[in-house]
Amino acid sequence: MKTLLIVWHSHTGGSEQMARAAADAAAHEPDVRVQLKHASEATADDARVADGLLFVSPENLAAMAGLMKDFFDRTYYALLERLNGRPYAAMICAGSDGSNALRQIERIATGLRLKPIAPGLIVCTQAQTPQAILAPKHIGDADLARCAELGAAFAAGLAAGLF
């Protein structure tokens, strides 16, 4: 049995919807156990025993969310040289861009010697006003399908031993 760890954080619900869509789709793979953990609760031990890692974060002020950064701050040195070659993917819920938040996760993953299994997935909500930025998010069906597809493909690849 392989384990896919999904570490996520969300302020307004968008990233959580994305993480859950990926988790639900991945859970259809009978040989993969999906562990969905909020970034504030995920530990280095959770990552160390996972066969694959999916990071899901909102973009805040053109960067990954602080609690996602906190997860990496708390676990990075405990994981250094212990995850080499392990597969990962990343998803960002952004207001308009998301590329810098994704780039930050990719740089950390490179330092941990993780192997990307897919290009980063960015969902743009187009939230541009303070009211829209702070409002609860509703991720559309097409974007949730993209998240589910990534989760399903990740789980299938783990089960098949492709990564």
LINJO-V267950 format. One record per backbone hydrogen bond with DSSP energy under -0.5 kcal/mol. NH is the residue of the N-H (numbers start at 1). CO is the residue of the C=O. Records with the same first field share a line. If there is no record, write none. Layout:
NH: CO ; CO
This chain:
2: 31
4: 33
5: 3 ; 52
6: 4 ; 35
7: 5 ; 54
8: 6 ; 37
9: 56
17: 13
18: 14
19: 15
20: 16
21: 17
22: 18
23: 19
24: 20
25: 21
26: 22
27: 23
28: 25
29: 26
30: 28
32: 29
33: 2
34: 32
35: 4 ; 33
36: 34
37: 6 ; 35
39: 8
41: 38
42: 38
47: 43
48: 44
49: 45
50: 46 ; 47
51: 3
52: 3
53: 87
54: 5
55: 89
56: 7
57: 91
59: 93
60: 58 ; 63
63: 60
65: 58
69: 65
70: 66
71: 67
72: 68
73: 69
74: 70
75: 71
76: 72
79: 75 ; 76
80: 76
82: 79
83: 79
85: 113
86: 83
87: 51 ; 163
88: 115
89: 53
91: 55
92: 121
93: 57
94: 92 ; 123
102: 98
103: 99
104: 100
105: 101
106: 102
107: 103
108: 104
109: 105
110: 106
111: 107
112: 108
113: 110
114: 109
115: 86
116: 114
117: 88
121: 90
122: 120
123: 92
124: 122
125: 94 ; 123
126: 95
128: 126
133: 129
134: 130
135: 131
137: 12
144: 140
145: 141
146: 142
147: 143
148: 144
149: 145
150: 146
151: 147
152: 148
153: 149
154: 150
155: 151
156: 152
157: 153
158: 154
159: 155
160: 156
161: 157 ; 158
162: 157
163: 157
